Amino acid sequence: MAVRDLEPAIGALRRRLGEAQTYLGLDELRARMGRLEAEMGRADLWDDTAVGQRVTREYGQTKSDVDILESLGARVSDTETLYELAVEEADESVAGELASMVDSIGADLDTLELRSLFTGEHDELDAVCEVHAKDGGTDAQDWAEMMVRMYQRWAERRGFEFELEEVSEGQEAGILSASFIVRGRYATGLLASERGMHRLVRISPFDSQARRQTSFASVSVVPFFEDLSGEVDIDEKDLRIDTYRSSGAGGQHVNVTDSAVRITHLPTGLVVAVQNERSQHQNKAKALQILASKLAELQREERDAELSAMAGPKALVGWGAQIRSYVLAPYQQVKDLRTDYETGNVQAVLEGALDPFMEAYLRWRRASRAAQG
């Protein structure tokens, strides 16, 4: 490849960088970083630990965004300078180096452009997730346990924290349900792709005649808010609080204690159980946090439903809809029924290779919203 052949690609890098600086708001990020630096310099910042943690985390994320954009800007400038010198001196020996620089910057911009797909109000937050076994008996309960493991592997791949909060064991194998928190930037935005019903087709390991079995498990995802005391009002009189012994033979899933807490919000019927903290007090506090997050999401859904009713009927994929099929027999395939993205490497998906499905969903969601106006 001749040096001049790289001119269009280098120009595209500069254009894509400008677009990234716009949709990530580089000027606003720099201004926010300055405000956060001033906050971090306050002598009383850590008088409230929650405030100190919030400011520190927000500063770290903001600085990271600024550093990434500024580093990409410097790399694009270096590439442009090397290209201009090569053209001026008719030096073709750097063509390979230039091509490598273009490819490397392009790959980093591909990753950065995923940020433009996070358009939800709370996409950047940690996520509270629940998996429930549905139709399929023991196979469905086994499938639910497989799914929890799949999401744990996915979180580990991304460097996210995975906190298993509560597990209800299945009658013969697997689990009836589990709840967990995934902590990491854009956890809610990424896991939004997983809401709904997941179908597994395989030769049942629980069928003595080795027949093919179809089973279902559902996933719910809501943003996890560290503090909603000013936004969600929970009246203690609306709560039924039960304590019980943690399940899991020998602590297979969680710490076995006598301090597990289940909270039922009587007006809505929402139920939250937490059993993995060290004390009953900690389990109750975590359960109330999760309940507040669920109530906030319920309020948002009610507002969205009112707006949708005003706008007229729309075809939406929601709770209970079959969103993805995992087929292990008679062939190997995982296919998302919304985006049509599919792969034949089922084992990799079950080991947490979910990012391509999530990115396809985010692109599908953006296109769907654009089509709906």
Protein Blocks (a to p, Z undefined) as FASTA:
>chain_A
ZZklmmmmmmmmmmmmmmmmmmnommlmmmmmmmmmmmmmpmklmmpmmlmmmmmmmmmm
mmmmmmmmmmmmmmmmmmmmmmmmmmmnopaklmmmmmmmmmmmmmmmmmmmmmmmmmbf
klmpccdddddddehijmlmmmmmmmmmmmmmmmmmnopacddfbdcddfkggcfbdcdd
dddehklmmmmmmgccdddddddfkbfnlpacddddddddddddfblklmmccdfklpcc
dddddehehhlmbccdfkbccdddfknopacddfkbfbfklmmmmmmmmmmmmmmmmmmm
mmmmmmmmmnopcddddehiafbdcdfbfbdcdddfklopacfblmlmmnopamlmmmmm
mmmmmmmmmmnZZ
